[in-house]
Amino acid sequence: MPLIEYADFTHYKLIIEKSDNWTKVFKPVFGRKEDVQESFQRLFPVRLATMHSRFITLDDDLLLRSETTRLINAIRRQ
């Protein structure tokens, strides 16, 4: 199994932000690194709740939908 399949949410952030990865792969997709960092920062509490079998609130659900839509739209533009 490829190593990336063992990665979790926190690993993705590190992989994306790594300088050479960002420059070569992710900057053309997302534009500003800060946008991706902010999305991950907003999504982390929701991820934490779901991974620990906690309920998410309606606000969490709306945030999750909004941030994932932003990220997916950036990827689709490519």
mmCIF file of the N, C-alpha and C atoms, coordinates in Angstrom:
data_MODEL
# 
_entry.id   MODEL 
# 
loop_
_atom_site.group_PDB 
_atom_site.id 
_atom_site.type_symbol 
_atom_site.label_atom_id 
_atom_site.label_alt_id 
_atom_site.label_comp_id 
_atom_site.label_asym_id 
_atom_site.label_entity_id 
_atom_site.label_seq_id 
_atom_site.pdbx_PDB_ins_code 
_atom_site.Cartn_x 
_atom_site.Cartn_y 
_atom_site.Cartn_z 
_atom_site.occupancy 
_atom_site.B_iso_or_equiv 
_atom_site.pdbx_formal_charge 
_atom_site.auth_seq_id 
_atom_site.auth_comp_id 
_atom_site.auth_asym_id 
_atom_site.auth_atom_id 
_atom_site.pdbx_PDB_model_num 
ATOM 1   N N  . MET A 1 1  ? 0.853   -1.176 0.000   1.00 0.00 ? 1  MET A N  1 
ATOM 2   C CA . MET A 1 1  ? 0.000   0.000  0.000   1.00 0.00 ? 1  MET A CA 1 
ATOM 3   C C  . MET A 1 1  ? 0.904   1.247  0.000   1.00 0.00 ? 1  MET A C  1 
ATOM 4   N N  . PRO A 1 2  ? 0.562   2.234  -0.839  1.00 0.00 ? 2  PRO A N  1 
ATOM 5   C CA . PRO A 1 2  ? 1.359   3.467  -0.869  1.00 0.00 ? 2  PRO A CA 1 
ATOM 6   C C  . PRO A 1 2  ? 1.337   4.188  0.481   1.00 0.00 ? 2  PRO A C  1 
ATOM 7   N N  . LEU A 1 3  ? 2.459   4.788  0.820   1.00 0.00 ? 3  LEU A N  1 
ATOM 8   C CA . LEU A 1 3  ? 2.614   5.472  2.101   1.00 0.00 ? 3  LEU A CA 1 
ATOM 9   C C  . LEU A 1 3  ? 1.540   6.538  2.325   1.00 0.00 ? 3  LEU A C  1 
ATOM 10  N N  . ILE A 1 4  ? 1.117   7.232  1.275   1.00 0.00 ? 4  ILE A N  1 
ATOM 11  C CA . ILE A 1 4  ? 0.112   8.295  1.419   1.00 0.00 ? 4  ILE A CA 1 
ATOM 12  C C  . ILE A 1 4  ? -1.196  7.759  1.990   1.00 0.00 ? 4  ILE A C  1 
ATOM 13  N N  . GLU A 1 5  ? -1.478  6.486  1.799   1.00 0.00 ? 5  GLU A N  1 
ATOM 14  C CA . GLU A 1 5  ? -2.720  5.905  2.309   1.00 0.00 ? 5  GLU A CA 1 
ATOM 15  C C  . GLU A 1 5  ? -2.715  5.749  3.832   1.00 0.00 ? 5  GLU A C  1 
ATOM 16  N N  . TYR A 1 6  ? -1.562  5.917  4.447   1.00 0.00 ? 6  TYR A N  1 
ATOM 17  C CA . TYR A 1 6  ? -1.466  5.870  5.906   1.00 0.00 ? 6  TYR A CA 1 
ATOM 18  C C  . TYR A 1 6  ? -1.557  7.266  6.521   1.00 0.00 ? 6  TYR A C  1 
ATOM 19  N N  . ALA A 1 7  ? -1.578  8.284  5.679   1.00 0.00 ? 7  ALA A N  1 
ATOM 20  C CA . ALA A 1 7  ? -1.617  9.662  6.165   1.00 0.00 ? 7  ALA A CA 1 
ATOM 21  C C  . ALA A 1 7  ? -2.996  9.998  6.712   1.00 0.00 ? 7  ALA A C  1 
ATOM 22  N N  . ASP A 1 8  ? -3.011  10.887 7.700   1.00 0.00 ? 8  ASP A N  1 
ATOM 23  C CA . ASP A 1 8  ? -4.280  11.384 8.216   1.00 0.00 ? 8  ASP A CA 1 
ATOM 24  C C  . ASP A 1 8  ? -4.365  12.887 7.965   1.00 0.00 ? 8  ASP A C  1 
ATOM 25  N N  . PHE A 1 9  ? -5.411  13.474 8.461   1.00 0.00 ? 9  PHE A N  1 
ATOM 26  C CA . PHE A 1 9  ? -5.710  14.882 8.225   1.00 0.00 ? 9  PHE A CA 1 
ATOM 27  C C  . PHE A 1 9  ? -4.525  15.794 8.554   1.00 0.00 ? 9  PHE A C  1 
ATOM 28  N N  . THR A 1 10 ? -3.874  15.563 9.690   1.00 0.00 ? 10 THR A N  1 
ATOM 29  C CA . THR A 1 10 ? -2.757  16.427 10.088  1.00 0.00 ? 10 THR A CA 1 
ATOM 30  C C  . THR A 1 10 ? -1.553  16.247 9.169   1.00 0.00 ? 10 THR A C  1 
ATOM 31  N N  . HIS A 1 11 ? -1.383  15.056 8.626   1.00 0.00 ? 11 HIS A N  1 
ATOM 32  C CA . HIS A 1 11 ? -0.291  14.833 7.690   1.00 0.00 ? 11 HIS A CA 1 
ATOM 33  C C  . HIS A 1 11 ? -0.513  15.599 6.382   1.00 0.00 ? 11 HIS A C  1 
ATOM 34  N N  . TYR A 1 12 ? -1.753  15.651 5.928   1.00 0.00 ? 12 TYR A N  1 
ATOM 35  C CA . TYR A 1 12 ? -2.053  16.352 4.677   1.00 0.00 ? 12 TYR A CA 1 
ATOM 36  C C  . TYR A 1 12 ? -1.622  17.809 4.752   1.00 0.00 ? 12 TYR A C  1 
ATOM 37  N N  . LYS A 1 13 ? -1.892  18.436 5.880   1.00 0.00 ? 13 LYS A N  1 
ATOM 38  C CA . LYS A 1 13 ? -1.497  19.833 6.063   1.00 0.00 ? 13 LYS A CA 1 
ATOM 39  C C  . LYS A 1 13 ? 0.019   19.980 5.946   1.00 0.00 ? 13 LYS A C  1 
ATOM 40  N N  . LEU A 1 14 ? 0.761   19.101 6.595   1.00 0.00 ? 14 LEU A N  1 
ATOM 41  C CA . LEU A 1 14 ? 2.223   19.150 6.533   1.00 0.00 ? 14 LEU A CA 1 
ATOM 42  C C  . LEU A 1 14 ? 2.736   18.895 5.117   1.00 0.00 ? 14 LEU A C  1 
ATOM 43  N N  . ILE A 1 15 ? 2.127   17.946 4.438   1.00 0.00 ? 15 ILE A N  1 
ATOM 44  C CA . ILE A 1 15 ? 2.538   17.623 3.069   1.00 0.00 ? 15 ILE A CA 1 
ATOM 45  C C  . ILE A 1 15 ? 2.300   18.812 2.147   1.00 0.00 ? 15 ILE A C  1 
ATOM 46  N N  . ILE A 1 16 ? 1.139   19.428 2.248   1.00 0.00 ? 16 ILE A N  1 
ATOM 47  C CA . ILE A 1 16 ? 0.805   20.565 1.389   1.00 0.00 ? 16 ILE A CA 1 
ATOM 48  C C  . ILE A 1 16 ? 1.699   21.757 1.675   1.00 0.00 ? 16 ILE A C  1 
ATOM 49  N N  . GLU A 1 17 ? 1.985   22.017 2.948   1.00 0.00 ? 17 GLU A N  1 
ATOM 50  C CA . GLU A 1 17 ? 2.751   23.201 3.319   1.00 0.00 ? 17 GLU A CA 1 
ATOM 51  C C  . GLU A 1 17 ? 4.255   23.054 3.096   1.00 0.00 ? 17 GLU A C  1 
ATOM 52  N N  . LYS A 1 18 ? 4.741   21.840 2.954   1.00 0.00 ? 18 LYS A N  1 
ATOM 53  C CA . LYS A 1 18 ? 6.184   21.637 2.755   1.00 0.00 ? 18 LYS A CA 1 
ATOM 54  C C  . LYS A 1 18 ? 6.624   22.461 1.549   1.00 0.00 ? 18 LYS A C  1 
ATOM 55  N N  . SER A 1 19 ? 7.697   23.194 1.711   1.00 0.00 ? 19 SER A N  1 
ATOM 56  C CA . SER A 1 19 ? 8.110   24.209 0.745   1.00 0.00 ? 19 SER A CA 1 
ATOM 57  C C  . SER A 1 19 ? 8.167   23.715 -0.699  1.00 0.00 ? 19 SER A C  1 
ATOM 58  N N  . ASP A 1 20 ? 8.881   22.636 -0.973  1.00 0.00 ? 20 ASP A N  1 
ATOM 59  C CA . ASP A 1 20 ? 8.993   22.199 -2.359  1.00 0.00 ? 20 ASP A CA 1 
ATOM 60  C C  . ASP A 1 20 ? 7.682   21.621 -2.883  1.00 0.00 ? 20 ASP A C  1 
ATOM 61  N N  . ASN A 1 21 ? 6.912   20.951 -2.018  1.00 0.00 ? 21 ASN A N  1 
ATOM 62  C CA . ASN A 1 21 ? 5.590   20.458 -2.436  1.00 0.00 ? 21 ASN A CA 1 
ATOM 63  C C  . ASN A 1 21 ? 4.674   21.612 -2.783  1.00 0.00 ? 21 ASN A C  1 
ATOM 64  N N  . TRP A 1 22 ? 4.689   22.638 -1.929  1.00 0.00 ? 22 TRP A N  1 
ATOM 65  C CA . TRP A 1 22 ? 3.824   23.784 -2.161  1.00 0.00 ? 22 TRP A CA 1 
ATOM 66  C C  . TRP A 1 22 ? 4.140   24.443 -3.503  1.00 0.00 ? 22 TRP A C  1 
ATOM 67  N N  . THR A 1 23 ? 5.418   24.723 -3.722  1.00 0.00 ? 23 THR A N  1 
ATOM 68  C CA . THR A 1 23 ? 5.826   25.435 -4.922  1.00 0.00 ? 23 THR A CA 1 
ATOM 69  C C  . THR A 1 23 ? 5.536   24.644 -6.194  1.00 0.00 ? 23 THR A C  1 
ATOM 70  N N  . LYS A 1 24 ? 5.873   23.367 -6.187  1.00 0.00 ? 24 LYS A N  1 
ATOM 71  C CA . LYS A 1 24 ? 5.766   22.567 -7.408  1.00 0.00 ? 24 LYS A CA 1 
ATOM 72  C C  . LYS A 1 24 ? 4.355   22.059 -7.694  1.00 0.00 ? 24 LYS A C  1 
ATOM 73  N N  . VAL A 1 25 ? 3.603   21.755 -6.644  1.00 0.00 ? 25 VAL A N  1 
ATOM 74  C CA . VAL A 1 25 ? 2.330   21.061 -6.851  1.00 0.00 ? 25 VAL A CA 1 
ATOM 75  C C  . VAL A 1 25 ? 1.121   21.878 -6.424  1.00 0.00 ? 25 VAL A C  1 
ATOM 76  N N  . PHE A 1 26 ? 1.140   22.406 -5.223  1.00 0.00 ? 26 PHE A N  1 
ATOM 77  C CA . PHE A 1 26 ? -0.082  22.958 -4.642  1.00 0.00 ? 26 PHE A CA 1 
ATOM 78  C C  . PHE A 1 26 ? -0.319  24.438 -4.919  1.00 0.00 ? 26 PHE A C  1 
ATOM 79  N N  . LYS A 1 27 ? 0.722   25.228 -5.096  1.00 0.00 ? 27 LYS A N  1 
ATOM 80  C CA . LYS A 1 27 ? 0.522   26.658 -5.368  1.00 0.00 ? 27 LYS A CA 1 
ATOM 81  C C  . LYS A 1 27 ? -0.271  26.894 -6.646  1.00 0.00 ? 27 LYS A C  1 
ATOM 82  N N  . PRO A 1 28 ? 0.013   26.162 -7.739  1.00 0.00 ? 28 PRO A N  1 
ATOM 83  C CA . PRO A 1 28 ? -0.801  26.369 -8.947  1.00 0.00 ? 28 PRO A CA 1 
ATOM 84  C C  . PRO A 1 28 ? -2.284  26.015 -8.756  1.00 0.00 ? 28 PRO A C  1 
ATOM 85  N N  . VAL A 1 29 ? -2.559  25.142 -7.813  1.00 0.00 ? 29 VAL A N  1 
ATOM 86  C CA . VAL A 1 29 ? -3.947  24.724 -7.575  1.00 0.00 ? 29 VAL A CA 1 
ATOM 87  C C  . VAL A 1 29 ? -4.662  25.707 -6.654  1.00 0.00 ? 29 VAL A C  1 
ATOM 88  N N  . PHE A 1 30 ? -4.033  26.040 -5.530  1.00 0.00 ? 30 PHE A N  1 
ATOM 89  C CA . PHE A 1 30 ? -4.702  26.815 -4.484  1.00 0.00 ? 30 PHE A CA 1 
ATOM 90  C C  . PHE A 1 30 ? -4.349  28.300 -4.472  1.00 0.00 ? 30 PHE A C  1 
ATOM 91  N N  . GLY A 1 31 ? -3.267  28.685 -5.118  1.00 0.00 ? 31 GLY A N  1 
ATOM 92  C CA . GLY A 1 31 ? -2.895  30.099 -5.155  1.00 0.00 ? 31 GLY A CA 1 
ATOM 93  C C  . GLY A 1 31 ? -2.159  30.560 -3.909  1.00 0.00 ? 31 GLY A C  1 
ATOM 94  N N  . ARG A 1 32 ? -2.896  30.836 -2.884  1.00 0.00 ? 32 ARG A N  1 
ATOM 95  C CA . ARG A 1 32 ? -2.304  31.346 -1.639  1.00 0.00 ? 32 ARG A CA 1 
ATOM 96  C C  . ARG A 1 32 ? -2.230  30.239 -0.590  1.00 0.00 ? 32 ARG A C  1 
ATOM 97  N N  . LYS A 1 33 ? -1.049  30.053 -0.030  1.00 0.00 ? 33 LYS A N  1 
ATOM 98  C CA . LYS A 1 33 ? -0.864  29.046 1.013   1.00 0.00 ? 33 LYS A CA 1 
ATOM 99  C C  . LYS A 1 33 ? -1.734  29.357 2.225   1.00 0.00 ? 33 LYS A C  1 
ATOM 100 N N  . GLU A 1 34 ? -1.900  30.634 2.518   1.00 0.00 ? 34 GLU A N  1 
ATOM 101 C CA . GLU A 1 34 ? -2.691  31.035 3.683   1.00 0.00 ? 34 GLU A CA 1 
ATOM 102 C C  . GLU A 1 34 ? -4.139  30.569 3.573   1.00 0.00 ? 34 GLU A C  1 
ATOM 103 N N  . ASP A 1 35 ? -4.681  30.544 2.351   1.00 0.00 ? 35 ASP A N  1 
ATOM 104 C CA . ASP A 1 35 ? -6.059  30.078 2.164   1.00 0.00 ? 35 ASP A CA 1 
ATOM 105 C C  . ASP A 1 35 ? -6.207  28.622 2.581   1.00 0.00 ? 35 ASP A C  1 
ATOM 106 N N  . VAL A 1 36 ? -5.251  27.805 2.181   1.00 0.00 ? 36 VAL A N  1 
ATOM 107 C CA . VAL A 1 36 ? -5.295  26.381 2.534   1.00 0.00 ? 36 VAL A CA 1 
ATOM 108 C C  . VAL A 1 36 ? -5.082  26.208 4.034   1.00 0.00 ? 36 VAL A C  1 
ATOM 109 N N  . GLN A 1 37 ? -4.140  26.946 4.589   1.00 0.00 ? 37 GLN A N  1 
ATOM 110 C CA . GLN A 1 37 ? -3.875  26.862 6.026   1.00 0.00 ? 37 GLN A CA 1 
ATOM 111 C C  . GLN A 1 37 ? -5.119  27.240 6.829   1.00 0.00 ? 37 GLN A C  1 
ATOM 112 N N  . GLU A 1 38 ? -5.792  28.288 6.412   1.00 0.00 ? 38 GLU A N  1 
ATOM 113 C CA . GLU A 1 38 ? -7.012  28.717 7.105   1.00 0.00 ? 38 GLU A CA 1 
ATOM 114 C C  . GLU A 1 38 ? -8.110  27.670 7.002   1.00 0.00 ? 38 GLU A C  1 
ATOM 115 N N  . SER A 1 39 ? -8.263  27.064 5.838   1.00 0.00 ? 39 SER A N  1 
ATOM 116 C CA . SER A 1 39 ? -9.277  26.017 5.679   1.00 0.00 ? 39 SER A CA 1 
ATOM 117 C C  . SER A 1 39 ? -8.982  24.843 6.601   1.00 0.00 ? 39 SER A C  1 
ATOM 118 N N  . PHE A 1 40 ? -7.748  24.391 6.626   1.00 0.00 ? 40 PHE A N  1 
ATOM 119 C CA . PHE A 1 40 ? -7.391  23.281 7.515   1.00 0.00 ? 40 PHE A CA 1 
ATOM 120 C C  . PHE A 1 40 ? -7.590  23.653 8.978   1.00 0.00 ? 40 PHE A C  1 
ATOM 121 N N  . GLN A 1 41 ? -7.258  24.885 9.325   1.00 0.00 ? 41 GLN A N  1 
ATOM 122 C CA . GLN A 1 41 ? -7.435  25.340 10.710  1.00 0.00 ? 41 GLN A CA 1 
ATOM 123 C C  . GLN A 1 41 ? -8.919  25.338 11.091  1.00 0.00 ? 41 GLN A C  1 
ATOM 124 N N  . ARG A 1 42 ? -9.772  25.756 10.188  1.00 0.00 ? 42 ARG A N  1 
ATOM 125 C CA . ARG A 1 42 ? -11.212 25.763 10.452  1.00 0.00 ? 42 ARG A CA 1 
ATOM 126 C C  . ARG A 1 42 ? -11.779 24.347 10.507  1.00 0.00 ? 42 ARG A C  1 
ATOM 127 N N  . LEU A 1 43 ? -11.251 23.454 9.672   1.00 0.00 ? 43 LEU A N  1 
ATOM 128 C CA . LEU A 1 43 ? -11.765 22.094 9.602   1.00 0.00 ? 43 LEU A CA 1 
ATOM 129 C C  . LEU A 1 43 ? -11.276 21.191 10.738  1.00 0.00 ? 43 LEU A C  1 
ATOM 130 N N  . PHE A 1 44 ? -10.157 21.530 11.343  1.00 0.00 ? 44 PHE A N  1 
ATOM 131 C CA . PHE A 1 44 ? -9.577  20.651 12.357  1.00 0.00 ? 44 PHE A CA 1 
ATOM 132 C C  . PHE A 1 44 ? -10.525 20.334 13.516  1.00 0.00 ? 44 PHE A C  1 
ATOM 133 N N  . PRO A 1 45 ? -11.222 21.314 14.103  1.00 0.00 ? 45 PRO A N  1 
ATOM 134 C CA . PRO A 1 45 ? -12.135 20.974 15.210  1.00 0.00 ? 45 PRO A CA 1 
ATOM 135 C C  . PRO A 1 45 ? -13.265 20.030 14.786  1.00 0.00 ? 45 PRO A C  1 
ATOM 136 N N  . VAL A 1 46 ? -13.738 20.170 13.559  1.00 0.00 ? 46 VAL A N  1 
ATOM 137 C CA . VAL A 1 46 ? -14.791 19.278 13.067  1.00 0.00 ? 46 VAL A CA 1 
ATOM 138 C C  . VAL A 1 46 ? -14.223 17.884 12.878  1.00 0.00 ? 46 VAL A C  1 
ATOM 139 N N  . ARG A 1 47 ? -13.046 17.803 12.322  1.00 0.00 ? 47 ARG A N  1 
ATOM 140 C CA . ARG A 1 47 ? -12.381 16.511 12.146  1.00 0.00 ? 47 ARG A CA 1 
ATOM 141 C C  . ARG A 1 47 ? -12.173 15.848 13.498  1.00 0.00 ? 47 ARG A C  1 
ATOM 142 N N  . LEU A 1 48 ? -11.730 16.604 14.475  1.00 0.00 ? 48 LEU A N  1 
ATOM 143 C CA . LEU A 1 48 ? -11.487 16.074 15.820  1.00 0.00 ? 48 LEU A CA 1 
ATOM 144 C C  . LEU A 1 48 ? -12.779 15.512 16.423  1.00 0.00 ? 48 LEU A C  1 
ATOM 145 N N  . ALA A 1 49 ? -13.856 16.239 16.286  1.00 0.00 ? 49 ALA A N  1 
ATOM 146 C CA . ALA A 1 49 ? -15.143 15.785 16.833  1.00 0.00 ? 49 ALA A CA 1 
ATOM 147 C C  . ALA A 1 49 ? -15.586 14.483 16.189  1.00 0.00 ? 49 ALA A C  1 
ATOM 148 N N  . THR A 1 50 ? -15.518 14.417 14.870  1.00 0.00 ? 50 THR A N  1 
ATOM 149 C CA . THR A 1 50 ? -15.985 13.208 14.195  1.00 0.00 ? 50 THR A CA 1 
ATOM 150 C C  . THR A 1 50 ? -15.100 12.008 14.478  1.00 0.00 ? 50 THR A C  1 
ATOM 151 N N  . MET A 1 51 ? -13.802 12.220 14.601  1.00 0.00 ? 51 MET A N  1 
ATOM 152 C CA . MET A 1 51 ? -12.892 11.105 14.851  1.00 0.00 ? 51 MET A CA 1 
ATOM 153 C C  . MET A 1 51 ? -12.993 10.592 16.288  1.00 0.00 ? 51 MET A C  1 
ATOM 154 N N  . HIS A 1 52 ? -13.592 11.373 17.162  1.00 0.00 ? 52 HIS A N  1 
ATOM 155 C CA . HIS A 1 52 ? -13.769 10.956 18.553  1.00 0.00 ? 52 HIS A CA 1 
ATOM 156 C C  . HIS A 1 52 ? -15.241 10.697 18.870  1.00 0.00 ? 52 HIS A C  1 
ATOM 157 N N  . SER A 1 53 ? -15.979 10.414 17.816  1.00 0.00 ? 53 SER A N  1 
ATOM 158 C CA . SER A 1 53 ? -17.394 10.031 17.933  1.00 0.00 ? 53 SER A CA 1 
ATOM 159 C C  . SER A 1 53 ? -18.245 11.045 18.682  1.00 0.00 ? 53 SER A C  1 
ATOM 160 N N  . ARG A 1 54 ? -17.932 12.303 18.488  1.00 0.00 ? 54 ARG A N  1 
ATOM 161 C CA . ARG A 1 54 ? -18.743 13.363 19.081  1.00 0.00 ? 54 ARG A CA 1 
ATOM 162 C C  . ARG A 1 54 ? -19.701 13.889 18.024  1.00 0.00 ? 54 ARG A C  1 
ATOM 163 N N  . PHE A 1 55 ? -20.791 14.426 18.495  1.00 0.00 ? 55 PHE A N  1 
ATOM 164 C CA . PHE A 1 55 ? -21.736 15.040 17.573  1.00 0.00 ? 55 PHE A CA 1 
ATOM 165 C C  . PHE A 1 55 ? -21.160 16.332 17.024  1.00 0.00 ? 55 PHE A C  1 
ATOM 166 N N  . ILE A 1 56 ? -21.518 16.634 15.782  1.00 0.00 ? 56 ILE A N  1 
ATOM 167 C CA . ILE A 1 56 ? -21.156 17.946 15.255  1.00 0.00 ? 56 ILE A CA 1 
ATOM 168 C C  . ILE A 1 56 ? -22.418 18.792 15.204  1.00 0.00 ? 56 ILE A C  1 
ATOM 169 N N  . THR A 1 57 ? -22.231 20.055 15.401  1.00 0.00 ? 57 THR A N  1 
ATOM 170 C CA . THR A 1 57 ? -23.354 20.986 15.419  1.00 0.00 ? 57 THR A CA 1 
ATOM 171 C C  . THR A 1 57 ? -23.734 21.374 13.989  1.00 0.00 ? 57 THR A C  1 
ATOM 172 N N  . LEU A 1 58 ? -24.852 22.028 13.854  1.00 0.00 ? 58 LEU A N  1 
ATOM 173 C CA . LEU A 1 58 ? -25.259 22.552 12.558  1.00 0.00 ? 58 LEU A CA 1 
ATOM 174 C C  . LEU A 1 58 ? -24.212 23.531 12.037  1.00 0.00 ? 58 LEU A C  1 
ATOM 175 N N  . ASP A 1 59 ? -23.669 24.358 12.931  1.00 0.00 ? 59 ASP A N  1 
ATOM 176 C CA . ASP A 1 59 ? -22.612 25.289 12.532  1.00 0.00 ? 59 ASP A CA 1 
ATOM 177 C C  . ASP A 1 59 ? -21.388 24.540 12.005  1.00 0.00 ? 59 ASP A C  1 
ATOM 178 N N  . ASP A 1 60 ? -21.016 23.446 12.683  1.00 0.00 ? 60 ASP A N  1 
ATOM 179 C CA . ASP A 1 60 ? -19.902 22.622 12.224  1.00 0.00 ? 60 ASP A CA 1 
ATOM 180 C C  . ASP A 1 60 ? -20.176 22.060 10.839  1.00 0.00 ? 60 ASP A C  1 
ATOM 181 N N  . ASP A 1 61 ? -21.395 21.588 10.639  1.00 0.00 ? 61 ASP A N  1 
ATOM 182 C CA . ASP A 1 61 ? -21.778 21.014 9.350   1.00 0.00 ? 61 ASP A CA 1 
ATOM 183 C C  . ASP A 1 61 ? -21.695 22.066 8.245   1.00 0.00 ? 61 ASP A C  1 
ATOM 184 N N  . LEU A 1 62 ? -22.187 23.250 8.522   1.00 0.00 ? 62 LEU A N  1 
ATOM 185 C CA . LEU A 1 62 ? -22.128 24.333 7.532   1.00 0.00 ? 62 LEU A CA 1 
ATOM 186 C C  . LEU A 1 62 ? -20.679 24.717 7.225   1.00 0.00 ? 62 LEU A C  1 
ATOM 187 N N  . LEU A 1 63 ? -19.865 24.782 8.251   1.00 0.00 ? 63 LEU A N  1 
ATOM 188 C CA . LEU A 1 63 ? -18.450 25.094 8.076   1.00 0.00 ? 63 LEU A CA 1 
ATOM 189 C C  . LEU A 1 63 ? -17.766 24.018 7.240   1.00 0.00 ? 63 LEU A C  1 
ATOM 190 N N  . LEU A 1 64 ? -18.035 22.769 7.554   1.00 0.00 ? 64 LEU A N  1 
ATOM 191 C CA . LEU A 1 64 ? -17.467 21.652 6.818   1.00 0.00 ? 64 LEU A CA 1 
ATOM 192 C C  . LEU A 1 64 ? -17.839 21.736 5.335   1.00 0.00 ? 64 LEU A C  1 
ATOM 193 N N  . ARG A 1 65 ? -19.095 21.979 5.061   1.00 0.00 ? 65 ARG A N  1 
ATOM 194 C CA . ARG A 1 65 ? -19.549 22.075 3.664   1.00 0.00 ? 65 ARG A CA 1 
ATOM 195 C C  . ARG A 1 65 ? -18.910 23.267 2.955   1.00 0.00 ? 65 ARG A C  1 
ATOM 196 N N  . SER A 1 66 ? -18.820 24.378 3.640   1.00 0.00 ? 66 SER A N  1 
ATOM 197 C CA . SER A 1 66 ? -18.252 25.584 3.046   1.00 0.00 ? 66 SER A CA 1 
ATOM 198 C C  . SER A 1 66 ? -16.767 25.403 2.727   1.00 0.00 ? 66 SER A C  1 
ATOM 199 N N  . GLU A 1 67 ? -16.002 24.940 3.686   1.00 0.00 ? 67 GLU A N  1 
ATOM 200 C CA . GLU A 1 67 ? -14.557 24.801 3.484   1.00 0.00 ? 67 GLU A CA 1 
ATOM 201 C C  . GLU A 1 67 ? -14.217 23.718 2.471   1.00 0.00 ? 67 GLU A C  1 
ATOM 202 N N  . THR A 1 68 ? -14.915 22.599 2.519   1.00 0.00 ? 68 THR A N  1 
ATOM 203 C CA . THR A 1 68 ? -14.622 21.548 1.539   1.00 0.00 ? 68 THR A CA 1 
ATOM 204 C C  . THR A 1 68 ? -15.020 21.998 0.137   1.00 0.00 ? 68 THR A C  1 
ATOM 205 N N  . THR A 1 69 ? -16.079 22.770 0.030   1.00 0.00 ? 69 THR A N  1 
ATOM 206 C CA . THR A 1 69 ? -16.477 23.307 -1.271  1.00 0.00 ? 69 THR A CA 1 
ATOM 207 C C  . THR A 1 69 ? -15.403 24.239 -1.815  1.00 0.00 ? 69 THR A C  1 
ATOM 208 N N  . ARG A 1 70 ? -14.858 25.086 -0.957  1.00 0.00 ? 70 ARG A N  1 
ATOM 209 C CA . ARG A 1 70 ? -13.775 25.986 -1.383  1.00 0.00 ? 70 ARG A CA 1 
ATOM 210 C C  . ARG A 1 70 ? -12.583 25.197 -1.915  1.00 0.00 ? 70 ARG A C  1 
ATOM 211 N N  . LEU A 1 71 ? -12.183 24.164 -1.182  1.00 0.00 ? 71 LEU A N  1 
ATOM 212 C CA . LEU A 1 71 ? -11.026 23.364 -1.590  1.00 0.00 ? 71 LEU A CA 1 
ATOM 213 C C  . LEU A 1 71 ? -11.305 22.578 -2.869  1.00 0.00 ? 71 LEU A C  1 
ATOM 214 N N  . ILE A 1 72 ? -12.472 21.979 -2.945  1.00 0.00 ? 72 ILE A N  1 
ATOM 215 C CA . ILE A 1 72 ? -12.823 21.195 -4.133  1.00 0.00 ? 72 ILE A CA 1 
ATOM 216 C C  . ILE A 1 72 ? -12.930 22.094 -5.363  1.00 0.00 ? 72 ILE A C  1 
ATOM 217 N N  . ASN A 1 73 ? -13.505 23.266 -5.207  1.00 0.00 ? 73 ASN A N  1 
ATOM 218 C CA . ASN A 1 73 ? -13.598 24.193 -6.358  1.00 0.00 ? 73 ASN A CA 1 
ATOM 219 C C  . ASN A 1 73 ? -12.220 24.602 -6.856  1.00 0.00 ? 73 ASN A C  1 
ATOM 220 N N  . ALA A 1 74 ? -11.284 24.809 -5.949  1.00 0.00 ? 74 ALA A N  1 
ATOM 221 C CA . ALA A 1 74 ? -9.910  25.153 -6.355  1.00 0.00 ? 74 ALA A CA 1 
ATOM 222 C C  . ALA A 1 74 ? -9.300  24.000 -7.142  1.00 0.00 ? 74 ALA A C  1 
ATOM 223 N N  . ILE A 1 75 ? -9.536  22.795 -6.708  1.00 0.00 ? 75 ILE A N  1 
ATOM 224 C CA . ILE A 1 75 ? -8.987  21.621 -7.394  1.00 0.00 ? 75 ILE A CA 1 
ATOM 225 C C  . ILE A 1 75 ? -9.652  21.450 -8.761  1.00 0.00 ? 75 ILE A C  1 
ATOM 226 N N  . ARG A 1 76 ? -10.935 21.657 -8.834  1.00 0.00 ? 76 ARG A N  1 
ATOM 227 C CA . ARG A 1 76 ? -11.665 21.494 -10.108 1.00 0.00 ? 76 ARG A CA 1 
ATOM 228 C C  . ARG A 1 76 ? -11.240 22.499 -11.164 1.00 0.00 ? 76 ARG A C  1 
ATOM 229 N N  . ARG A 1 77 ? -10.818 23.670 -10.737 1.00 0.00 ? 77 ARG A N  1 
ATOM 230 C CA . ARG A 1 77 ? -10.396 24.705 -11.701 1.00 0.00 ? 77 ARG A CA 1 
ATOM 231 C C  . ARG A 1 77 ? -9.155  24.279 -12.479 1.00 0.00 ? 77 ARG A C  1 
ATOM 232 N N  . GLN A 1 78 ? -8.468  23.290 -11.976 1.00 0.00 ? 78 GLN A N  1 
ATOM 233 C CA . GLN A 1 78 ? -7.230  22.847 -12.646 1.00 0.00 ? 78 GLN A CA 1 
ATOM 234 C C  . GLN A 1 78 ? -7.489  21.992 -13.823 1.00 0.00 ? 78 GLN A C  1 
# 
